[in-house]
Amino acid sequence: MNQCANNWKDYEVLDTGNKEKLERWNSIILRRPDPVCVWPIDQSNPDWKKADAIYHRSKSGGGHWQTVKPIKEFWTIGYKGLRFKISPTGFKHTGLFPEQAANWDFMMDIIQKNTLPEFRVLNLFAYTGGATMACAKAGATEVVHVDASKGMVQWAKENMQLSHLENHKIRFIVDDVVKFVKREQRRGRTYHAIILDPPSYGRGPKQELWKLEDQIYELLLECQKLLDKDAQFLIINCYTTGFTISALHEILKRTIQNKNGGQIECGENLLPVSHNQGVLPCGIFGRWTSD
């Protein structure tokens, strides 16, 4: 089951090709690398000449932005009453993964319909907080936002203010995810929903090494222990090349479904492409929901 984030107004994939994507972020057009886009560029599409900034990779790693027209250091885009800060970074990212809007819609729908007196959400590898803000806005009584990067957590706090969610209970925590999960177990804490967006590789605040294929099974086993008896869902995203939908489904079955019952759905995250009515694949997702 694939899912396409097709409810955006402030964001649009204009075209793709030659391992690049052309995107509109509100009124700013960015051209960035994307290794998935192995097909040629349609040279007849004039949009490619409209880029305000282009990201060039360096042969030694990393890269830099070439500004074709003057652009602000940051600006904002909106999605269903939420607002997010967008800023081109030195590692090509902008602070938001728009394909995740399909997951936000799913989470918000469940939270808005639920009749539990409390709804606690744990967002792990939470980045700049797209899912955090979506869950808070939908009515979660508490969202715990955990990321190892102090800078990303600060960015998430800015998104909270932009979305006018300061009066919602959001706990921002800079920590190694695995260590935090085990501490929550010892504290006897449980959650009605858990969201994971792990990187392929990463390091915690104290240089703890993370490698997805080596640690994802164990992490999900530990997360299962934090699911409340009335838990509603667990969502995990994966951008690791070569890690398959079938493997993710099997891991969710062995770690979550075998202990909690419920249903599993896995598929690709997609974005619509305006130029040729195509789609842009953007990693995979796995979703457990209670019966």
MIBA-103561 format. One line per 3 residues: number of its first residue (from 1); for each residue x, y, z of N, C-alpha, C, CB. Coordinates in steps of 0.001 Angstrom, whole numbers. Glycine has a CB too. Layout:
BEGIN
NUM> X/Y/Z/X/Y/Z/X/Y/Z/X/Y/Z  ...
END
This chain:
BEGIN
1> 849/-1193/0/0/0/0/885/1243/0/-961/5/1230  884/1991/-1087/1649/3235/-1149/779/4402/-700/2185/3480/-2578  1415/5489/-286/665/6679/105/1314/7911/-520/602/6813/1651
4> 472/8800/-1039/950/9985/-1749/504/11240/-1003/428/10003/-3213  1449/12121/-716/1145/13382/-19/654/14402/-1043/2403/13928/750  -619/14349/-1360/-1153/15169/-2450/-2096/16284/-1979/-1879/14287/-3426
7> -1957/16678/-698/-2826/17739/-177/-2095/19064/62/-3459/17282/1112  -892/19184/-478/-126/20420/-303/-642/21539/-1201/1350/20169/-590  -559/22771/-699/-778/23968/-1516/497/24806/-1596/-1935/24812/-941
10> 1271/24831/-499/2486/25652/-435/3733/24920/-922/2707/26121/980  3596/23651/-1279/4741/22870/-1748/4339/22099/-3002/5248/21896/-639  5322/21947/-3923/5031/21254/-5185/6334/20735/-5790/4298/22202/-6189
13> 6320/19470/-6230/7420/18966/-7051/7080/19325/-8494/7634/17397/-6868  7850/20235/-9079/7567/20708/-10429/8012/19703/-11480/8246/22044/-10671  9207/19115/-11283/9718/18150/-12257/10895/17402/-11628/10152/18862/-13590
16> 11279/16293/-12260/12397/15476/-11777/13189/14952/-12975/11885/14293/-10891  14454/14571/-12722/15279/13963/-13763/16753/14230/-13546/14865/14473/-15122  17592/13410/-14172/19057/13538/-14050/19512/13567/-12591/19536/14808/-14759
19> 18855/12734/-11776/19149/12641/-10333/18972/13978/-9620/20575/12136/-10118  17968/14744/-10060/17621/16016/-9428/16109/16150/-9328/18217/17204/-10217  15688/17026/-8415/14271/17379/-8331/14147/18895/-8260/13593/16708/-7095
22> 13084/19403/-8858/12791/20832/-8893/11535/21053/-8067/12610/21357/-10368  11660/21844/-6986/10572/21977/-6030/10202/23439/-5794/10950/21319/-4715  8911/23672/-5571/8434/24991/-5166/8073/24944/-3687/7210/25441/-6026
25> 8785/25765/-2913/8510/25903/-1481/7879/27282/-1281/9828/25731/-605  6555/27322/-1253/5815/28579/-1277/6147/29270/-2600/6175/29493/-35  6855/30413/-2593/7159/31082/-3862/8607/30853/-4303/6891/32579/-3740
28> 9390/30109/-3501/10810/29886/-3793/10988/28543/-4508/11655/29924/-2484  11740/28544/-5600/11990/27316/-6354/13427/26860/-6116/11725/27531/-7873  13572/25621/-5640/14875/25041/-5352/15125/23831/-6251/14972/24641/-3869
31> 16384/23674/-6649/16810/22522/-7444/17829/21745/-6610/17422/22968/-8838  17473/20481/-6281/18308/19699/-5357/18578/18311/-5916/17634/19588/-3979  19690/17685/-5489/19958/16311/-5906/18926/15339/-5329/21366/15895/-5476
34> 18617/14293/-6096/17803/13180/-5613/18194/11947/-6405/16269/13479/-5749  18910/11005/-5792/19456/9860/-6529/18406/8940/-7132/20327/9064/-5627  17158/9066/-6673/16088/8209/-7208/15748/8575/-8649/14829/8318/-6335
37> 15940/9833/-9023/15453/10340/-10319/16455/10022/-11432/15204/11873/-10247  16520/8763/-11825/17546/8295/-12765/17154/8514/-14235/17821/6817/-12529  15956/9026/-14490/15512/9285/-15851/16014/10653/-16323/13974/9214/-15939
40> 16032/10900/-17636/16542/12192/-18131/15572/13342/-17850/16812/12108/-19635  16111/14538/-17778/15300/15751/-17664/14576/16009/-18983/16179/16972/-17276  13334/16462/-18892/12615/16919/-20084/13087/18344/-20390/11043/16866/-19873
43> 13957/18461/-21371/14570/19759/-21699/13554/20785/-22182/15636/19574/-22759  12369/20313/-22588/11354/21255/-23078/10594/21941/-21940/10369/20530/-23985  10805/21495/-20716/10101/22084/-19586/10829/23354/-19135/9989/21068/-18416
46> 10222/24536/-19298/10905/25801/-18956/11101/26000/-17453/10119/26972/-19510  10420/25188/-16635/10524/25366/-15179/11948/25194/-14669/9613/24382/-14468  12746/24371/-15351/14108/24132/-14889/14953/25413/-14880/14772/23083/-15766
49> 14562/26397/-15680/15303/27648/-15744/14809/28673/-14712/15200/28232/-17141  13817/28272/-13904/13224/29198/-12944/13766/29032/-11529/11738/29021/-12928  14742/28157/-11330/15244/27895/-9976/15843/29153/-9350/16292/26777/-10004
52> 15470/29416/-8099/16054/30530/-7344/17397/30135/-6744/15096/30991/-6234  17566/28846/-6443/18824/28353/-5883/19027/26903/-6308/18834/28480/-4332  20286/26524/-6527/20650/25182/-6986/21698/24613/-6040/21181/25207/-8457
55> 21488/23376/-5603/22464/22726/-4726/23430/21905/-5568/21758/21830/-3671  24723/22145/-5382/25762/21403/-6108/26521/20524/-5122/26740/22375/-6848  26591/19249/-5428/27367/18325/-4601/28859/18542/-4819/26989/16865/-4914
58> 29647/18301/-3777/31102/18346/-3872/31644/16925/-3996/31718/19065/-2641  32691/16747/-4791/33293/15424/-4951/33908/14925/-3650/34352/15456/-6045  34227/15831/-2757/34833/15459/-1481/33793/15269/-377/35837/16513/-1061
61> 32510/15343/-744/31431/15210/233/30771/16543/524/31957/14607/1520  29497/16496/893/28772/17738/1152/28469/18476/-135/29567/18634/2088  28431/19791/-52/28131/20590/-1226/27811/22020/-832/26972/19983/-2005
64> 27236/22783/-1792/26910/24184/-1503/25735/24620/-2372/28143/25109/-1744  25094/25697/-1931/23983/26287/-2677/24499/27416/-3560/22885/26808/-1716  24093/27410/-4811/24323/28531/-5735/23009/29300/-5838/24817/28031/-7164
67> 23002/30538/-5387/21783/31337/-5485/21742/32039/-6833/21701/32367/-4333  20719/31732/-7610/20519/32348/-8928/19851/33711/-8753/19656/31427/-9852  18914/33783/-7816/18241/35029/-7456/18355/35183/-5936/16727/35034/-7932
70> 18342/36390/-5435/18439/36571/-3980/17262/35899/-3267/18486/38075/-3625  17558/35075/-2251/16500/34463/-1442/16796/34716/23/16382/32934/-1724  15757/34663/850/15909/34866/2286/16623/33670/2904/14535/35086/2959
73> 17206/33914/4068/17858/32821/4795/16837/31763/5192/18586/33357/6045  15622/32205/5517/14534/31260/5805/13202/31920/5494/14576/30788/7288  12196/31085/5275/10828/31542/5052/9902/30450/5573/10556/31857/3526
76> 8591/30582/5402/7672/29589/5964/6723/29048/4899/6871/30198/7118  6249/27823/5163/5162/27254/4361/4113/26691/5315/5691/26140/3381  2894/26559/4831/1801/26089/5674/1212/24784/5183/722/27129/5748
79> 633/24040/6144/-92/22806/5810/-1199/22596/6835/872/21571/5773  -2438/22758/6407/-3610/22480/7236/-3528/23133/8613/-3782/20990/7395  -3222/24421/8628/-3174/25169/9873/-1838/25121/10581/-4213/24671/10780
82> -895/24320/10092/463/24275/10649/1363/25171/9828/1017/22823/10675  2428/25702/10460/3422/26474/9716/4807/25982/10071/3291/27984/10008  5685/25941/9040/7018/25400/9206/8061/26344/8627/7121/24033/8550
85> 9171/26440/9338/10313/27226/8866/11090/26414/7836/11238/27640/10050  11372/27028/6687/12151/26405/5619/13453/27181/5461/11349/26370/4273  14569/26458/5436/15873/27105/5281/16830/26144/4593/16442/27556/6656
88> 17356/26502/3426/18314/25617/2747/19581/25432/3582/18677/26181/1360  19909/24199/3914/21065/23911/4763/22252/23458/3922/20714/22839/5806  23417/23430/4553/24631/23032/3853/24653/21578/3436/25805/23306/4705
91> 23744/20756/4000/23689/19346/3602/22451/19072/2741/23683/18434/4849  22020/20092/1984/20967/20065/945/19538/20029/1469/21173/18883/71  19334/19677/2766/17980/19614/3290/17415/21022/3512/17954/18816/4599
94> 16100/21073/3738/15419/22355/3937/14740/22452/5298/14394/22570/2844  14790/21379/6083/14119/21379/7377/12765/20708/7377/13963/22764/7850  12348/20142/6251/11042/19479/6198/11063/18406/5107/9900/20514/5933
97> 10383/17295/5382/10195/16236/4390/8715/16239/4001/10647/14821/4951  8352/16883/2888/6933/17075/2552/6158/15781/2344/6823/17902/1316  6839/14691/1945/6138/13426/1748/5512/12914/3046/7093/12381/1188
100> 6027/13400/4195/5498/12945/5472/4099/13492/5772/6440/13339/6574  3622/14412/4962/2269/14946/5173/1211/13842/5106/1958/16028/4128  1464/12794/4318/511/11674/4268/426/10979/5622/920/10659/3177
103> 1569/10849/6297/1558/10282/7652/893/11238/8636/2991/9964/8116  1139/12553/8484/491/13514/9377/-1030/13394/9274/940/14957/9043  -1535/13290/8050/-2988/13152/7851/-3515/11922/8574/-3328/13064/6348
106> -2796/10813/8453/-3196/9562/9094/-3223/9716/10612/-2246/8424/8693  -2152/10287/11186/-2075/10470/12636/-3185/11393/13142/-706/11036/13026  -3356/12499/12451/-4341/13487/12896/-5746/12895/12884/-4288/14740/12008
109> -6044/12092/11875/-7366/11482/11772/-7626/10560/12960/-7499/10705/10454  -6651/9717/13319/-6833/8796/14448/-6966/9563/15763/-5654/7807/14531  -6098/10561/15973/-6124/11312/17230/-7440/12074/17380/-4934/12289/17298
112> -7921/12679/16295/-9158/13449/16354/-10375/12564/16628/-9357/14210/15056  -10328/11322/16167/-11473/10410/16342/-11424/9635/17650/-11533/9433/15192  -10277/9613/18332/-10139/8747/19505/-10955/9286/20674/-8662/8616/19906
115> -11373/8382/21562/-12213/8764/22708/-11499/8517/24036/-13537/7987/22679  -10177/8282/23981/-9422/8065/25212/-9325/9363/26004/-8014/7518/24898  -9329/9288/27341/-9198/10507/28146/-7846/11184/27980/-9420/10187/29602
118> -6814/10376/27661/-5475/10899/27386/-4967/10290/26088/-4496/10593/28561  -4106/11023/25400/-3468/10459/24198/-2028/10955/24180/-4238/10873/22868  -1106/10080/24583/307/10425/24679/1048/9903/23444/928/9845/25978
121> 1844/10776/22846/2579/10449/21622/4075/10583/21877/2141/11367/20447  4847/9612/21402/6304/9658/21470/6850/9750/20048/6877/8404/22215  7570/10837/19756/8149/11049/18428/9668/10933/18540/7733/12444/17841
124> 10224/9860/17966/11649/9550/18067/12369/9881/16775/11856/8081/18418  13616/10363/16872/14336/10916/15726/13457/12004/15106/14693/9795/14670  12997/12911/15947/11853/13776/15609/12190/14958/14720/11235/14287/16856
127> 13480/15221/14461/13917/16232/13492/13318/17588/13857/13508/15828/12046  12708/18283/12913/12163/19620/13180/10684/19593/13560/12353/20502/11965  10145/18398/13767/8857/18306/14444/7601/18367/13599/8783/19351/15398
130> 7665/17995/12332/6438/17972/11537/5369/17106/12176/6730/17474/10134  5729/15876/12534/4765/14960/13157/4385/15430/14554/5338/13540/13222  5340/16009/15276/5052/16540/16612/3941/17581/16546/6322/17154/17237
133> 4073/18522/15615/3079/19594/15504/1726/19061/15025/3579/20680/14546  1764/18100/14098/512/17523/13599/-261/16846/14724/793/16515/12472  446/16075/15563/-222/15368/16653/-735/16334/17720/730/14355/17283
136> 72/17351/18035/-362/18336/19025/-1610/19079/18538/773/19336/19323  -1585/19494/17287/-2727/20232/16741/-3986/19373/16707/-2406/20739/15336  -3800/18060/16468/-4953/17155/16377/-5589/16885/17737/-4532/15839/15744
139> -4872/17219/18822/-5467/17071/20141/-4781/16096/21063/-6846/16668/19995  -3575/15621/20726/-2836/14768/21651/-2618/15519/22965/-1476/14324/21035  -2835/14851/24083/-2699/15535/25372/-1234/15775/25734/-3379/14723/26473
142> -322/14959/25162/1106/15165/25381/1874/14597/24197/1572/14507/26711  2854/15348/23719/3763/14856/22682/5186/14996/23219/3580/15645/21320  5935/13895/23229/7335/13900/23657/8205/13807/22408/7641/12717/24655
145> 8996/14840/22189/9776/15028/20957/11245/14782/21303/9564/16480/20344  11838/13708/20722/13204/13323/21072/14088/13323/19826/13223/11931/21745  15211/14047/19907/16186/14050/18818/17570/14292/19422/15838/15142/17738
148> 18594/13697/18806/19955/13841/19326/20583/15182/18981/20823/12734/18796  19988/15915/18030/20554/17182/17577/19899/18360/18288/20394/17326/16062  20701/19098/19030/20194/20278/19731/19662/21311/18741/21295/20900/20604
151> 20345/21455/17589/19911/22412/16581/18559/22070/15988/20928/22496/15489  18312/20777/15745/17020/20362/15185/15894/20554/16205/17080/18888/14732  16193/20299/17476/15180/20496/18512/14831/21982/18630/15676/19946/19873
154> 15826/22853/18501/15563/24291/18525/14688/24697/17346/16879/25080/18505  14968/24121/16182/14156/24382/14970/12715/23928/15210/14759/23645/13719  12549/22785/15865/11200/22290/16176/10456/23258/17091/11275/20902/16834
157> 11165/23844/18048/10534/24827/18931/10052/26044/18136/11517/25268/20034  10830/26441/17128/10403/27545/16254/9142/27155/15490/11532/27932/15263  9072/25918/15024/7871/25458/14317/6657/25431/15242/8104/24063/13721
160> 6870/25098/16504/5774/25140/17484/5218/26560/17599/6261/24640/18873  6125/27534/17665/5679/28922/17775/4996/29395/16501/6855/29830/18097  5563/29024/15351/4945/29397/14074/3539/28825/13936/5811/28920/12912
163> 3334/27622/14495/2034/26949/14409/1109/27303/15569/2234/25451/14364  1559/28212/16455/768/28678/17604/334/27512/18496/-469/29452/17119  1288/26659/18810/1007/25491/19652/1702/25588/21010/1444/24211/18937
166> 2082/26799/21410/2811/26975/22674/2012/26502/23883/3185/28433/22857  694/26530/23789/-139/26139/24929/-419/24645/24973/-1444/26889/24892  130/23902/24031/-18/22449/24031/1150/21823/24794/-87/21897/22576
169> 922/20631/25352/1974/19977/26139/2921/19233/25197/1360/18996/27192  4026/19888/24875/5073/19293/24049/6365/19317/24865/5240/20061/22676  6965/18159/25064/8246/18060/25773/9353/17847/24752/8228/16900/26824
172> 10312/18766/24721/11437/18672/23790/12651/18114/24532/11763/20065/23159  13221/17030/23999/14318/16345/24687/15454/16077/23707/13829/15019/25326  16663/16543/24064/17866/16240/23289/18514/15020/23929/18863/17468/23243
175> 18484/13888/23228/18997/12659/23824/19201/11606/22749/18041/12138/24912  19994/10588/23091/20109/9398/22270/18809/8611/22389/21337/8534/22694  18208/8267/21265/16881/7659/21248/16850/6331/22012/16427/7442/19810
178> 17805/5453/21761/17799/4130/22404/17894/4273/23920/18966/3260/21876  18767/5139/24393/18912/5341/25834/17638/5932/26435/20109/6258/26129  17004/6863/25713/15776/7468/26219/14661/6429/26336/15334/8618/25307
181> 14518/5584/25313/13467/4558/25330/13636/3645/26545/13496/3723/24024  14855/3239/26836/15085/2343/27970/14840/3041/29303/16505/1796/27928  15135/4337/29372/14832/5082/30598/13327/5206/30798/15475/6479/30555
184> 12593/5422/29717/11129/5497/29823/10538/4174/30313/10513/5874/28464  11131/3065/29888/10679/1759/30390/10846/1682/31904/11462/612/29709  12019/2091/32382/12286/2032/33824/11349/2946/34603/13740/2412/34112
187> 10924/4038/33963/10007/4973/34628/8557/4486/34567/10115/6361/33987  8316/3403/33805/6956/2879/33692/6051/3696/32786/6343/2797/35040  6641/4481/31908/5853/5328/31004/5313/4506/29827/6711/6511/30482
190> 4134/4854/29356/3574/4227/28153/3010/5300/27231/2471/3198/28526  2837/4924/25975/2350/5870/24958/1254/5222/24110/3518/6350/24050  350/6063/23645/-733/5590/22783/-337/5602/21312/-1973/6442/22987
193> 772/6256/20995/1286/6271/19619/2785/6521/19674/567/7363/18746  3512/5838/18794/4960/6045/18679/5293/6268/17211/5765/4826/19261  6125/7279/16952/6556/7626/15591/8075/7539/15556/6055/9065/15167
196> 8622/6884/14544/10074/6776/14399/10470/7175/12990/10563/5339/14716  11476/8047/12899/11988/8476/11595/13518/8358/11609/11538/9950/11265  14029/7141/11769/15470/6979/11993/16304/7245/10750/15754/5589/12490
199> 17506/7794/10930/18424/7965/9804/19073/6629/9461/19506/9027/10129  19678/6560/8285/20438/5361/7926/21649/5223/8834/20879/5411/6447  22328/6363/9047/23476/6422/9952/23317/7667/10814/24839/6444/9162
202> 23880/7607/11998/23824/8796/12833/24624/8610/14110/22384/9140/13165  24749/9710/14848/25422/9661/16145/24609/10444/17165/26865/10225/16045  24604/9929/18396/23895/10589/19479/24703/11740/20040/23566/9598/20578
205> 24185/12409/21082/24872/13564/21678/26271/13227/22185/24047/14118/22819  26496/11967/22580/27811/11543/23076/28496/10613/22072/27672/10839/24444  28208/10850/20789/28827/10097/19691/28400/8624/19650/30333/10177/19808
208> 27233/8306/20218/26713/6951/20119/26411/6656/18649/25437/6770/21006  26910/5535/18153/26750/5203/16737/25405/4533/16492/27892/4290/16262  24722/4982/15438/23449/4385/15020/23577/3906/13578/22272/5407/15162
211> 23230/2658/13308/23177/2129/11948/21874/1357/11815/24422/1218/11624  21010/1797/10929/19632/1320/10902/19526/-186/10808/18905/1936/9758  20165/-805/9813/19946/-2236/9611/20470/-3076/10768/20601/-2680/8326
214> 21415/-2534/11540/21954/-3277/12681/21112/-3115/13941/23368/-2831/12962  20331/-2040/14024/19684/-1712/15293/18171/-1555/15236/20263/-471/15814  17584/-1568/14057/16152/-1285/13965/15294/-2357/14625/15751/-1141/12519
217> 15693/-3626/14506/14909/-4696/15124/14891/-4535/16642/15479/-6078/14739  16067/-4340/17217/16167/-4195/18674/15422/-2953/19153/17640/-4124/19107  15510/-1862/18403/14814/-640/18812/13301/-845/18828/15177/518/17875
220> 12775/-1509/17805/11330/-1740/17777/10894/-2697/18888/10910/-2297/16414  11734/-3662/19220/11438/-4525/20374/11308/-3690/21645/12541/-5597/20552  12218/-2726/21812/12189/-1887/23008/11000/-924/22976/13503/-1102/23140
223> 10680/-393/21775/9527/513/21659/8221/-207/21975/9461/1116/20250  8149/-1478/21617/6930/-2250/21892/6594/-2220/23381/7092/-3709/21415  7625/-2202/24214/7421/-2200/25669/6831/-881/26168/8743/-2471/26382
226> 6888/158/25339/6335/1461/25718/4911/1668/25200/7230/2570/25199  4389/720/24434/3029/864/23914/2020/616/25029/2784/-110/22734  1129/1557/25223/72/1436/26218/-886/305/25838/-693/2769/26362
229> -1620/-211/26829/-2613/-1253/26525/-3687/-733/25571/-3268/-1765/27820  -3862/589/25531/-4825/1199/24601/-4126/1889/23426/-5706/2209/25345  -2902/1461/23124/-2141/2088/22031/-2896/1985/20717/-755/1437/21891
232> -2778/3037/19904/-3511/3123/18647/-2644/2878/17413/-4154/4468/18538  -1405/3389/17428/-573/3184/16233/911/3347/16542/-981/4163/15131  1710/2767/15650/3158/2979/15587/3513/3147/14113/3965/1779/16251
235> 4278/4185/13812/4681/4464/12426/6193/4574/12370/4011/5771/11888  6803/3922/11390/8237/4054/11173/8500/4365/9709/8983/2772/11602  9411/5309/9476/9839/5664/8118/11257/5172/7902/9749/7199/7879
238> 11595/4888/6662/12922/4361/6359/13375/4892/5006/12922/2809/6369  14540/5532/5003/15114/6078/3771/16398/5348/3381/15394/7572/3935  16667/4213/4021/17913/3494/3786/17869/2726/2472/18199/2541/4939
241> 18797/3013/1582/18851/2340/288/19032/844/491/19992/2910/-582  18206/64/-197/18325/-1385/-129/17503/-2029/969/19740/-1752/56  16947/-1224/1881/16097/-1778/2941/14678/-1876/2389/16144/-889/4251
244> 14128/-3069/2294/12912/-3292/1516/11631/-3198/2344/12977/-4637/860  10538/-3024/1633/9209/-3005/2253/8928/-4339/2936/8115/-2701/1200  9281/-5431/2286/9025/-6755/2854/9805/-6964/4150/9388/-7847/1842
247> 11061/-6482/4185/11856/-6611/5408/11239/-5805/6542/13300/-6155/5161  10774/-4594/6241/10149/-3762/7268/8871/-4413/7785/9845/-2361/6715  8075/-4973/6883/6841/-5660/7276/7154/-6821/8214/6081/-6168/6032
250> 8181/-7597/7878/8540/-8756/8703/9015/-8322/10091/9633/-9588/8010  9795/-7249/10152/10268/-6753/11450/9104/-6277/12309/11278/-5611/11255  8164/-5541/11722/6992/-5074/12475/6139/-6242/12955/6145/-4132/11612
253> 6023/-7274/12134/5252/-8454/12525/5884/-9139/13731/5147/-9439/11352  7219/-9294/13695/7915/-10023/14762/8030/-9217/16055/9300/-10421/14294  8144/-7894/15940/8372/-7081/17145/7092/-6504/17740/9316/-5953/16824
256> 6134/-6143/16907/4931/-5446/17391/3686/-6322/17277/4721/-4145/16607  3391/-6801/16084/2130/-7519/15862/2058/-8817/16666/1957/-7823/14377  3166/-9551/16763/3131/-10827/17495/2784/-10636/18965/4473/-11537/17378
259> 3065/-9453/19499/2769/-9184/20914/1484/-8387/21104/3922/-8436/21552  1129/-7543/20151/-3/-6629/20325/-1177/-6897/19395/457/-5233/20124  -1062/-7887/18498/-2138/-8086/17528/-2174/-6940/16543/-3493/-8222/18232
262> -3363/-6574/16088/-3511/-5422/15200/-3130/-5706/13770/-2694/-4294/15700  -2993/-4636/13006/-2764/-4711/11571/-1456/-4027/11201/-3929/-4079/10807  -825/-4491/10119/390/-3872/9593/155/-3473/8143/1609/-4834/9711
265> 574/-2263/7807/572/-1785/6419/1949/-1215/6124/-552/-708/6173  2493/-1542/4965/3792/-1009/4555/3707/-584/3094/4928/-2061/4765  4508/403/2719/4509/842/1328/5492/1977/1117/3111/1274/902
268> 5407/2587/-50/6283/3707/-384/5613/5031/-57/6673/3664/-1863  6407/5988/399/5976/7381/479/6201/8014/-894/6755/8165/1609  5194/8706/-1400/5276/9297/-2736/4886/10774/-2696/4370/8533/-3721
271> 5430/11526/-3644/4996/12901/-3887/4549/13015/-5342/6140/13926/-3568  3456/13727/-5617/3048/13920/-7012/3994/14887/-7722/1600/14445/-7084  4231/14638/-8997/5081/15506/-9822/4185/16204/-10843/6228/14685/-10538
274> 4205/17532/-10837/3266/18307/-11647/3489/18167/-13146/3354/19748/-11272  4762/18159/-13586/5046/18264/-15012/4448/17128/-15829/6524/18307/-15230  4577/15924/-15354/4107/14788/-16170/3102/13913/-15433/5288/13937/-16607
277> 2497/14463/-14382/1551/13707/-13557/2172/12399/-13052/271/13407/-14356  3486/12429/-12843/4172/11257/-12313/4250/11306/-10806/5563/11143/-12900  5098/10438/-10233/5309/10434/-8791/6805/10370/-8502/4567/9246/-8123
280> 7172/10881/-7324/8546/10822/-6847/8581/9906/-5626/9095/12250/-6504  9275/8759/-5695/9396/7887/-4523/10271/8543/-3462/9979/6515/-4922  9828/8471/-2194/10521/9152/-1093/10639/8225/113/9777/10452/-698
283> 11293/7091/-59/11469/6168/1051/10239/5329/1301/11827/6918/2294  10282/4535/2378/9180/3626/2694/8670/3886/4104/9624/2158/2549  7474/3377/4381/6888/3505/5715/6324/2155/6136/5779/4603/5743
286> 6260/1966/7435/5579/816/8012/4657/1310/9111/6594/-231/8560  3484/719/9203/2471/1239/10121/1772/82/10845/1435/2106/9355  1817/108/12155/1001/-828/12951/-159/-69/13545/1841/-1514/14074
289> -1354/-647/13454/-2525/-56/14087/-3229/-1134/14919/-3495/555/13018  -3840/-721/16002/-4528/-1666/16865/-5788/-2183/16179/-4874/-1015/18213  -6342/-3256/16703/-7577/-3843/16118/-8724/-2855/16218/-7962/-5172/16834
END
